[in-house]
Amino acid sequence: MASSMSQGPCPDQSIEPSSASNSLLRQVLLKSKTWRSSVAFVTTVVGVGIALDTLNANIVVAVFPFRLEELHYPDISISGLVGWLLFLYVGRLFLNST
């Protein structure tokens, strides 16, 4: 009875590598679990995300008015249009982050 229970598949041994590339891929995936959950990696990813988000917001505020002037929008409506575009940008960020 005990021998039949010990022959069940172990989660780590259920995948048999059929070639050297599968074995290498398995080793890389097992090692990547440790560095992907490290504090330094998570901090770097979050920092890069915040930096890119800030850069995009600065482009919306600083570049759009000049681009709208080049497209010959009336001067009176440019500030309002940039405000609406910024509102839509922030709304999209909010919807995608939840």
C-alpha positions as CSV (number, residue, x, y, z in Angstrom):
1,M,0.0,0.0,0.0
2,A,2.8,2.4,0.8
3,S,4.6,1.8,-2.4
4,S,1.5,2.7,-4.5
5,M,1.2,6.0,-2.7
6,S,4.9,7.0,-3.2
7,Q,4.6,6.5,-7.0
8,G,2.4,9.5,-7.5
9,P,3.8,12.3,-9.6
10,C,5.7,15.0,-7.8
11,P,5.0,18.5,-9.1
12,D,8.7,19.2,-9.6
13,Q,9.3,15.9,-11.5
14,S,6.2,15.8,-13.6
15,I,8.0,17.4,-16.6
16,E,10.6,15.2,-18.2
17,P,13.1,17.2,-20.2
18,S,13.4,15.7,-23.7
19,S,16.4,17.6,-24.8
20,A,19.2,19.9,-23.5
21,S,17.2,23.0,-24.5
22,N,14.2,22.0,-22.4
23,S,16.5,21.3,-19.5
24,L,18.1,24.7,-19.8
25,L,14.8,26.4,-20.1
26,R,13.5,24.7,-17.0
27,Q,16.6,25.7,-15.1
28,V,16.2,29.3,-16.2
29,L,12.6,29.4,-15.2
30,L,13.3,27.9,-11.8
31,K,16.1,30.4,-11.1
32,S,14.0,33.4,-12.4
33,K,11.4,32.9,-9.6
34,T,14.0,34.2,-7.1
35,W,15.1,37.4,-8.9
36,R,11.7,38.3,-10.1
37,S,10.4,38.5,-6.5
38,S,13.4,40.4,-5.2
39,V,13.0,43.8,-3.7
40,A,15.5,45.4,-6.1
41,F,13.7,44.1,-9.2
42,V,10.2,45.1,-8.0
43,T,11.5,48.6,-7.0
44,T,13.2,49.0,-10.4
45,V,10.0,48.0,-12.4
46,V,7.8,50.3,-10.3
47,G,10.3,53.1,-10.6
48,V,10.5,52.8,-14.4
49,G,6.8,52.7,-14.7
50,I,6.4,55.9,-12.6
51,A,9.1,57.6,-14.6
52,L,7.5,56.7,-18.0
53,D,4.1,57.8,-16.7
54,T,5.5,61.1,-15.6
55,L,7.2,61.6,-18.9
56,N,4.0,60.9,-20.8
57,A,2.1,63.4,-18.7
58,N,4.8,66.0,-19.3
59,I,4.6,65.5,-23.0
60,V,0.8,66.0,-22.9
61,V,1.1,69.2,-21.0
62,A,4.2,70.7,-22.8
63,V,4.0,69.5,-26.4
64,F,0.3,69.3,-27.2
65,P,-0.4,73.1,-27.3
66,F,2.4,73.6,-29.8
67,R,1.2,70.7,-31.9
68,L,-2.4,72.0,-31.9
69,E,-1.1,75.4,-33.0
70,E,0.7,73.7,-35.9
71,L,-2.6,72.1,-36.8
72,H,-4.2,75.6,-36.9
73,Y,-6.7,75.2,-34.0
74,P,-8.0,78.6,-32.8
75,D,-5.9,80.1,-30.0
76,I,-8.9,80.3,-27.7
77,S,-9.8,76.6,-27.8
78,I,-6.2,75.2,-27.4
79,S,-6.0,75.5,-23.7
80,G,-9.5,73.9,-23.3
81,L,-8.6,71.2,-25.7
82,V,-5.4,70.4,-23.9
83,G,-7.3,70.2,-20.6
84,W,-9.7,67.7,-22.1
85,L,-6.9,65.7,-23.6
86,L,-5.2,65.6,-20.2
87,F,-8.5,64.6,-18.5
88,L,-8.9,61.7,-21.0
89,Y,-5.3,60.7,-20.5
90,V,-5.7,60.6,-16.7
91,G,-9.0,58.8,-17.0
92,R,-7.4,56.1,-19.2
93,L,-4.7,55.7,-16.6
94,F,-7.2,55.3,-13.9
95,L,-9.3,52.8,-15.8
96,N,-6.3,50.7,-16.8
97,S,-4.8,50.7,-13.3
98,T,-7.9,49.3,-11.5
